[in-house]
């Protein structure tokens, strides 16, 4: 029996509901047949144990935190892979990128250097990231520090940290934000629905809308804190007419991770999508199966979080007057709230001419 292991992060601002979320995740996904393993929050573990940023320096504390986090995650992943069950869900109570919200850029680079890792390796080492918005944003009456001895932030400080955490994870291929638009029970229910959809329970449906937009202001995009540029090279493989199979190199500054994606259309906006992480060697081997009738697609993707919706803006080298903007939805009827600077020309979700597979035939 082959074991499938999924590794996710539950993050969020102070007083966001993570403790309740962890309990609900344990209950729901155990019933679905998963072995659920939890990697405890490292910062709280250190602080309640007496190791705080004030004991040494913040940068030294963050190095210790990151090193311990990596070690813990490796232990849990090793245990998950050796489990004699079909499905394992490893849930990280915060991930490495969370620390970025408590440092400036130069300090974070120092942490990366100490770990001998790139940011791409750390950020995209998780299969999905789910951010619970702090009660300090939209549910201020319920904000409290009483249930976490390591939490000291005021409402204003908590809201600012929440924004920084979302910005820290921008660029991840599967980032979802769960806000306070509903009561708390429904908030946790929405989290469970998002995790279920990601895991493909009951089946891995993808609901995606695509828009042709005017060429955006790139310098302005790159200055936005909730936006991150990612370089993508996409290669289509030979397959039958019922499927679309591609491999993708994704990263920045010469540091990449690799994926294989298999897509099958169900109807309308819905597709079954199965994605798996590849090693570099697996990726290079699969490239030998490239469909030679199609070009590689090279593009710069700007991942932007706006009003808790995650937009992906693709810039292609053969266009200088337009671009493609995509958003993945949980429900076909969800409304898309575009930033003002995105000028939509038309929706092209059902227009095959604007699919990457078609662009690869140019």
Secondary structure, 3 states (H helix, E strand, C coil): CCCEEEEEEEEECCCCCHHHHHHHHHHHHHHCCEEEEEECCHHHHHHHCCCCCCCCCHHHHHHHHHHHHHHHHHHHHHHHHHCCCCEEEEEEECCHHHHHHHCCHHHHHHHHHHHCCCHHHHHCCCCEEEEECCCCCCCHHHCCCCCCCCCCCCHHHHHHHHHHHHHHHCCCCCEEEECCCCCHHHHHHHHHHHHHHHHCCCCCEEEEEEEEEECCCHHHHHHCCCEEEEEEEEEEECCCCCCEEEEEEEEECCEEEEEEEEEEEEECCEEEEEEEEECHHHHHHHHHHECCCCCCEEEEEEEEEECCEEEEEEEECCCCCEEEEEEEECCCCCCCCCCCCCCEEEECCCCHHHCHHHHCCC
